[in-house]
Amino acid sequence: MEFKKIFEVIEDAIFNIDSGMWEDMRNSSHAIFSRQDFQSLWVSTSVSKINQGLVPILDNAVEKNILVDLQDVFQRFLFDTSTILMTGYDLKCLSIEMPKVDFGDAVDGVSDAIFYRHVKPAFLWKLQYRFGVGVEKRLRRGLAVFDELLEKIISAKKEDIKSYDTKGEVTDVLTYYGDDAEEFRPEMDFSQWEAET
């Protein structure tokens, strides 16, 4: 039970569930990742981000003879491609302007808190969580950023679905799960995701 409390921030994700639920989620994940339309999205997204994001940044660095933090560049590439594949939404983090990425800071804050929950005594991190100090404060901020971003994405997805006219084409994971892995339905119910955000 302590393990589940440490990882409470990811709730009932595939990493935090047992037996039957894990099997169901694993099968569902396998179903979406093996779909041809998802794989096409994966390839086109990666190629597009390389050609329109990564290459221009590196060309600009060579042209202006400036240093580039490759870890930051590839993290931005990962954020953009992951959000497109999962939600159909492009964060547009990977650009020559290198905009501030609140989502990246949020991920760092949440992952730091999860790590520290493993090494700190439970009473200490629970106390920090209760008072909102230390890494637990960063955890709270990170979760607030996630909630805000997810609310924005889900609202945009609802609007997309209202104007969606092609039957059967499900590419990103959010659309797939919203569609219960069956045929595409414009009356898709997002109330479960809204409740979680």
ZIFEN-V245643 format. One record per residue. N is the residue number from 1. RES is the residue in one letter. OMEGA is omega in whole degrees, -180 to 180 (NA if undefined). Layout:
n=N res=RES omega=OMEGA
n=N res=RES omega=OMEGA
This chain:
n=1 res=M omega=179
n=2 res=E omega=177
n=3 res=F omega=-179
n=4 res=K omega=179
n=5 res=K omega=179
n=6 res=I omega=-177
n=7 res=F omega=-178
n=8 res=E omega=-177
n=9 res=V omega=178
n=10 res=I omega=176
n=11 res=E omega=-176
n=12 res=D omega=175
n=13 res=A omega=-174
n=14 res=I omega=-179
n=15 res=F omega=-168
n=16 res=N omega=-178
n=17 res=I omega=-176
n=18 res=D omega=172
n=19 res=S omega=-173
n=20 res=G omega=179
n=21 res=M omega=179
n=22 res=W omega=-180
n=23 res=E omega=179
n=24 res=D omega=-178
n=25 res=M omega=178
n=26 res=R omega=179
n=27 res=N omega=179
n=28 res=S omega=178
n=29 res=S omega=179
n=30 res=H omega=-179
n=31 res=A omega=-179
n=32 res=I omega=-176
n=33 res=F omega=179
n=34 res=S omega=178
n=35 res=R omega=-179
n=36 res=Q omega=-180
n=37 res=D omega=177
n=38 res=F omega=179
n=39 res=Q omega=176
n=40 res=S omega=177
n=41 res=L omega=180
n=42 res=W omega=-179
n=43 res=V omega=-177
n=44 res=S omega=178
n=45 res=T omega=-180
n=46 res=S omega=-180
n=47 res=V omega=180
n=48 res=S omega=-179
n=49 res=K omega=177
n=50 res=I omega=-176
n=51 res=N omega=-175
n=52 res=Q omega=-179
n=53 res=G omega=-174
n=54 res=L omega=-178
n=55 res=V omega=178
n=56 res=P omega=178
n=57 res=I omega=-180
n=58 res=L omega=176
n=59 res=D omega=179
n=60 res=N omega=180
n=61 res=A omega=179
n=62 res=V omega=-178
n=63 res=E omega=-177
n=64 res=K omega=179
n=65 res=N omega=179
n=66 res=I omega=177
n=67 res=L omega=179
n=68 res=V omega=176
n=69 res=D omega=-176
n=70 res=L omega=178
n=71 res=Q omega=178
n=72 res=D omega=-179
n=73 res=V omega=-178
n=74 res=F omega=175
n=75 res=Q omega=177
n=76 res=R omega=177
n=77 res=F omega=179
n=78 res=L omega=179
n=79 res=F omega=-178
n=80 res=D omega=-178
n=81 res=T omega=-180
n=82 res=S omega=-179
n=83 res=T omega=176
n=84 res=I omega=-179
n=85 res=L omega=-177
n=86 res=M omega=-172
n=87 res=T omega=-174
n=88 res=G omega=-176
n=89 res=Y omega=-179
n=90 res=D omega=179
n=91 res=L omega=-180
n=92 res=K omega=177
n=93 res=C omega=-175
n=94 res=L omega=177
n=95 res=S omega=-179
n=96 res=I omega=-179
n=97 res=E omega=-179
n=98 res=M omega=-178
n=99 res=P omega=177
n=100 res=K omega=-176
n=101 res=V omega=178
n=102 res=D omega=-180
n=103 res=F omega=179
n=104 res=G omega=177
n=105 res=D omega=179
n=106 res=A omega=178
n=107 res=V omega=179
n=108 res=D omega=-180
n=109 res=G omega=-180
n=110 res=V omega=-179
n=111 res=S omega=175
n=112 res=D omega=-180
n=113 res=A omega=179
n=114 res=I omega=178
n=115 res=F omega=-178
n=116 res=Y omega=176
n=117 res=R omega=178
n=118 res=H omega=-175
n=119 res=V omega=178
n=120 res=K omega=173
n=121 res=P omega=-176
n=122 res=A omega=-178
n=123 res=F omega=-178
n=124 res=L omega=-179
n=125 res=W omega=176
n=126 res=K omega=177
n=127 res=L omega=178
n=128 res=Q omega=179
n=129 res=Y omega=-178
n=130 res=R omega=-178
n=131 res=F omega=177
n=132 res=G omega=179
n=133 res=V omega=177
n=134 res=G omega=-179
n=135 res=V omega=178
n=136 res=E omega=174
n=137 res=K omega=176
n=138 res=R omega=177
n=139 res=L omega=180
n=140 res=R omega=179
n=141 res=R omega=179
n=142 res=G omega=179
n=143 res=L omega=177
n=144 res=A omega=177
n=145 res=V omega=177
n=146 res=F omega=-179
n=147 res=D omega=-179
n=148 res=E omega=-180
n=149 res=L omega=180
n=150 res=L omega=177
n=151 res=E omega=179
n=152 res=K omega=-179
n=153 res=I omega=-178
n=154 res=I omega=177
n=155 res=S omega=179
n=156 res=A omega=180
n=157 res=K omega=177
n=158 res=K omega=180
n=159 res=E omega=178
n=160 res=D omega=-177
n=161 res=I omega=178
n=162 res=K omega=-178
n=163 res=S omega=-176
n=164 res=Y omega=-176
n=165 res=D omega=-180
n=166 res=T omega=-179
n=167 res=K omega=171
n=168 res=G omega=-177
n=169 res=E omega=180
n=170 res=V omega=-176
n=171 res=T omega=-177
n=172 res=D omega=-175
n=173 res=V omega=-180
n=174 res=L omega=178
n=175 res=T omega=-180
n=176 res=Y omega=-179
n=177 res=Y omega=177
n=178 res=G omega=-178
n=179 res=D omega=-178
n=180 res=D omega=176
n=181 res=A omega=177
n=182 res=E omega=180
n=183 res=E omega=-176
n=184 res=F omega=-180
n=185 res=R omega=179
n=186 res=P omega=-179
n=187 res=E omega=-177
n=188 res=M omega=-178
n=189 res=D omega=-180
n=190 res=F omega=-174
n=191 res=S omega=179
n=192 res=Q omega=179
n=193 res=W omega=180
n=194 res=E omega=180
n=195 res=A omega=-179
n=196 res=E omega=179
n=197 res=T omega=NA
